[in-house]
Amino acid sequence: MRFIYPAAEIVFSCLDIGALQSDVRIAFKTCETLAKSAFERDLVRSAYNVYPNIEEKNAQDLEWFLQHPFMDGKYPINSQEFEDAEQAVSRTFRLKYRERAWIFQELVPSKRVVVIHQLELIDLGSLLDAQSCTQLLKEMAESESKQAGRGFWNLWHSFSKIREVDWARACVDGGKDAEESTLQGMRSLLPLLYGRYGTEDPKDHVYALLGVIPLEIEPDYTSKMTVASVYVAACEEILKWHHVQHGGWPLCFLSRAGLVHQSPDQGYVLPSWVNNFAKKSGINRSPQSFFGVHGREDNYTWPEKWNSLEPASIHREIRIL
């Protein structure tokens, strides 16, 4: 990533870790000023320069980061502004990597960073689509074109995906006292794992969640950690949050498991009880279609379905897992 971000005109960075908002604001404002100053002073090469030697680029990046961070002059040494900014950045850097959630200081600075703190809207695709929605709204106001209206609602519908992040957080924060309305949202956690975001390594479908929800999982890309083990670990964590007495909902992904659902041209091997997330999910697939709402299968997103399950059926699913 550190070799991709320099070429980005805009980078969206999300920090939602319970840190003091004042610390976050000062830290990112400071580092954004730092990045801007670095580009203005040619301390970071143009994004389009070709580096034949990766070690040379690493050395240049390191050399820049080792310089005193407040080079802009707006934070004179020994001033209160300097001390506040320095402490805020220091506290931010002491956080765990996954808690920092894509903090761009870890990478080569981009040309512009948009920081999102304590907000639900962290899906980059949806954020970019919002610009299209704004344009379509203008067209709708200036014209009676039905096509513009359809385009707007198609984009608007796509925003529903960002609710999954909020539901995932509710799954952690709600605890045993969660109301049914919260539990119903929690049942939609699994679509976060089903590969809507392209990746060559299926482990990343799980590891990508570590900056969003506190799964107690350490990323392991070695051959010792199989893909099946990663998914099992994620399922174990999910099961800890709410016991099967709440309806057994974390096992809903088993409703379409099995080798029959796997693709013959699959590029990697998933356990038979895991659906082929990457092949069977697309940008237009919804959690409802994933769980068979529009087909013959039961609607496992409805709470009454889970509450009416016989204990034996739940036990069978557990044995499969």
ABEGO torsion letter per residue (X at the ends): XAAAAAABABBBBBBBAGBBAAAAAAAAAAAAAAAAAAAAAGABBBAABBBABAAAAAAAAAAAAABBABAAGABBBGBAAAAAAAAAAAAAAABBAAAAGGBAAABBBBABBBBBBGBABABAAAAAAAAAAAAAAAAAAABABAAAAAAAAAAAAAAAAAAAAAAAAAAAAAEAABBAAAAAAAAAAAAAAAGABBBABAAAAAAAAAAABBBBBBBBABAABBAAAAAAAAAAAAAAABBAAAGGAAAAAAAABEAAABBAABABBBBAABBBAAAABBAABBAAAAAGAABABBBAABAAAAAABBAAAAAAAAAAX
